[in-house]
Amino acid sequence: MKKIFLILLTVYFGFSTNINAQVQQVEWEILYGGVVIPTKDVGSLGITLGTEVRFNLYDGKISTGMEFSLSGFYREYNVFNDYYGNIEYTNVGTHFLSFQGLCDYNFKPRNKIVPFAGFGLGFVASTYDDNPDGFFISPSIRVGCEFYKFLRTTLDFRLMKYGFNYFSLRLGFVIGGRNKKV
């Protein structure tokens, strides 16, 4: 029993006394919400909700992680009515469920205001009112700023199938990722 205790104590102190690690390794954006701006056939603005978990590497300069999000908006289509020859407009509801891998570069990781830029790649399940359900791969690029290690704003662009590309501007709350007391 004493040997197991000594081994566990040695492992604990070995991991806890890493002088080079100044930033906590894991940060979690518990919940973010924002507005979705479609790039084509805009019928209305949409909403997005989600969560992210990121792992800080190289003293907080690079963050890799995963994102899970729900997004939705309406698109307005021009529909030609052959019988009367008139143009009609219709709104099409579009909803996305996405799971992405992310990588961000934090420009000043030890400051109170941390600008960042990054990219993501992941899988998206989608539903449309006028098309069958789809499942596809979607890349994204993003920029943003983290304020005081607990508030994060992000602007990202998602490249979607069928021309359903969109921008999203969102605000999220973060726990973890703060500077350690050394």
C-alpha positions as CSV (number, residue, x, y, z in Angstrom):
1,M,0.0,0.0,0.0
2,K,2.9,2.3,0.9
3,K,4.5,1.7,-2.5
4,I,1.3,2.5,-4.4
5,F,1.0,5.7,-2.4
6,L,4.6,6.8,-3.0
7,I,4.2,6.0,-6.8
8,L,1.0,8.1,-7.0
9,L,2.6,10.9,-5.0
10,T,5.7,10.9,-7.3
11,V,3.6,11.0,-10.4
12,Y,1.5,13.9,-9.0
13,F,4.5,16.0,-8.1
14,G,6.1,15.1,-11.4
15,F,3.2,16.5,-13.4
16,S,2.4,19.4,-11.1
17,T,6.0,20.9,-11.1
18,N,6.3,21.5,-14.8
19,I,7.9,25.0,-14.8
20,N,7.4,25.6,-18.6
21,A,3.6,25.2,-18.5
22,Q,2.2,28.7,-17.7
23,V,-1.3,28.2,-19.1
24,Q,-3.9,25.7,-18.0
25,Q,-4.1,22.9,-20.5
26,V,-7.9,22.6,-21.0
27,E,-10.4,25.3,-21.6
28,W,-14.1,24.9,-22.3
29,E,-16.4,27.3,-23.9
30,I,-19.4,26.1,-22.0
31,L,-22.1,27.8,-24.2
32,Y,-22.0,30.2,-27.1
33,G,-24.8,31.8,-29.0
34,G,-24.9,34.1,-31.9
35,V,-26.3,35.2,-35.2
36,V,-26.0,33.4,-38.5
37,I,-25.7,35.5,-41.7
38,P,-26.3,33.5,-44.9
39,T,-24.3,34.5,-47.9
40,K,-26.9,33.7,-50.6
41,D,-30.7,34.1,-51.0
42,V,-31.0,35.8,-47.6
43,G,-34.5,35.4,-46.2
44,S,-33.6,36.2,-42.6
45,L,-30.8,36.0,-40.0
46,G,-30.5,32.8,-38.2
47,I,-29.1,31.6,-34.8
48,T,-26.4,29.3,-33.7
49,L,-25.8,27.6,-30.3
50,G,-22.9,25.3,-29.4
51,T,-20.0,24.4,-27.2
52,E,-16.2,23.9,-27.6
53,V,-13.4,22.1,-25.7
54,R,-9.9,23.2,-26.5
55,F,-6.4,22.0,-25.4
56,N,-3.7,24.6,-25.1
57,L,-0.3,23.7,-26.5
58,Y,3.0,25.5,-26.5
59,D,2.3,27.7,-23.5
60,G,-1.1,28.7,-24.8
61,K,-0.1,29.8,-28.3
62,I,-1.9,27.0,-30.1
63,S,-5.3,25.7,-29.1
64,T,-6.7,22.5,-30.7
65,G,-10.1,21.1,-29.9
66,M,-13.6,20.1,-30.9
67,E,-16.8,22.0,-31.5
68,F,-20.4,20.8,-31.4
69,S,-23.0,23.3,-32.8
70,L,-26.6,23.7,-34.0
71,S,-27.4,26.4,-36.6
72,G,-30.5,27.4,-38.5
73,F,-31.8,30.1,-40.8
74,Y,-34.3,30.7,-43.6
75,R,-33.4,31.3,-47.3
76,E,-35.6,33.0,-49.8
77,Y,-35.9,31.4,-53.2
78,N,-37.4,32.7,-56.5
79,V,-39.8,30.1,-57.7
80,F,-41.2,30.4,-61.2
81,N,-44.8,29.5,-61.6
82,D,-45.2,28.1,-65.1
83,Y,-49.0,28.2,-65.2
84,Y,-49.3,32.0,-64.6
85,G,-45.8,33.1,-65.5
86,N,-45.4,35.0,-62.3
87,I,-42.5,34.9,-59.9
88,E,-43.2,33.7,-56.4
89,Y,-40.9,33.8,-53.3
90,T,-40.7,31.1,-50.8
91,N,-38.7,30.7,-47.5
92,V,-36.8,27.5,-47.0
93,G,-35.8,26.4,-43.5
94,T,-32.2,25.1,-43.2
95,H,-30.8,23.5,-40.1
96,F,-27.3,22.2,-39.4
97,L,-25.9,19.9,-36.7
98,S,-22.1,20.0,-36.9
99,F,-19.1,18.4,-35.2
100,Q,-15.7,20.0,-36.1
101,G,-12.1,19.7,-35.2
102,L,-10.5,23.1,-34.6
103,C,-7.1,24.7,-34.4
104,D,-6.5,28.3,-33.3
105,Y,-3.4,30.4,-33.0
106,N,-3.5,32.8,-30.0
107,F,-1.4,35.9,-30.8
108,K,-0.8,37.1,-27.2
109,P,-1.7,34.2,-24.9
110,R,-0.7,35.8,-21.6
111,N,-2.5,39.1,-22.1
112,K,-6.0,40.0,-20.8
113,I,-7.2,40.5,-24.4
114,V,-6.1,37.6,-26.7
115,P,-6.8,37.9,-30.4
116,F,-6.8,34.6,-32.3
117,A,-7.3,33.1,-35.8
118,G,-7.9,29.6,-36.8
119,F,-9.6,27.0,-39.0
120,G,-11.8,24.0,-38.6
121,L,-12.9,20.9,-40.5
122,G,-15.7,18.6,-39.6
123,F,-18.9,16.7,-40.4
124,V,-22.3,18.4,-40.8
125,A,-25.7,16.8,-40.8
126,S,-28.3,19.0,-42.5
127,T,-32.0,19.2,-43.1
128,Y,-33.8,21.4,-45.7
129,D,-37.4,22.0,-46.3
130,D,-37.1,21.4,-50.0
131,N,-34.2,18.8,-50.2
132,P,-33.6,15.4,-48.6
133,D,-31.3,15.3,-45.5
134,G,-27.6,15.5,-46.2
135,F,-24.3,14.6,-44.5
136,F,-21.1,16.2,-45.7
137,I,-17.7,17.6,-44.7
138,S,-17.4,21.3,-44.0
139,P,-14.3,23.5,-43.6
140,S,-14.4,26.8,-41.7
141,I,-12.1,29.8,-41.0
142,R,-12.4,32.0,-37.9
143,V,-11.1,35.0,-36.2
144,G,-11.9,36.4,-32.8
145,C,-10.8,37.8,-29.4
146,E,-10.9,36.4,-25.9
147,F,-11.4,38.9,-23.1
148,Y,-10.0,38.3,-19.6
149,K,-10.0,34.5,-20.3
150,F,-13.7,34.1,-19.7
151,L,-15.5,35.9,-22.6
152,R,-14.9,35.0,-26.2
153,T,-16.2,36.5,-29.5
154,T,-15.8,34.7,-32.7
155,L,-16.5,35.5,-36.4
156,D,-16.4,32.4,-38.6
157,F,-17.2,31.5,-42.1
158,R,-18.6,28.0,-42.9
159,L,-18.4,26.5,-46.4
160,M,-21.4,24.3,-46.9
161,K,-22.8,22.1,-49.5
162,Y,-25.6,23.3,-51.9
163,G,-24.4,26.9,-51.5
164,F,-25.7,27.2,-47.9
165,N,-22.5,29.1,-46.8
166,Y,-22.8,31.4,-43.9
167,F,-21.0,33.7,-41.5
168,S,-21.7,33.5,-37.8
169,L,-20.9,36.1,-35.1
170,R,-21.1,34.7,-31.6
171,L,-20.4,35.3,-28.0
172,G,-19.3,32.5,-25.5
173,F,-18.4,32.0,-21.9
174,V,-15.1,30.1,-21.1
175,I,-13.8,28.3,-18.1
176,G,-10.2,27.1,-17.8
177,G,-7.3,28.2,-19.9
178,R,-6.2,30.8,-17.5
179,N,-2.6,31.5,-16.5
180,K,-1.3,29.4,-13.7
181,K,0.1,31.0,-10.5
182,V,3.8,30.1,-10.5
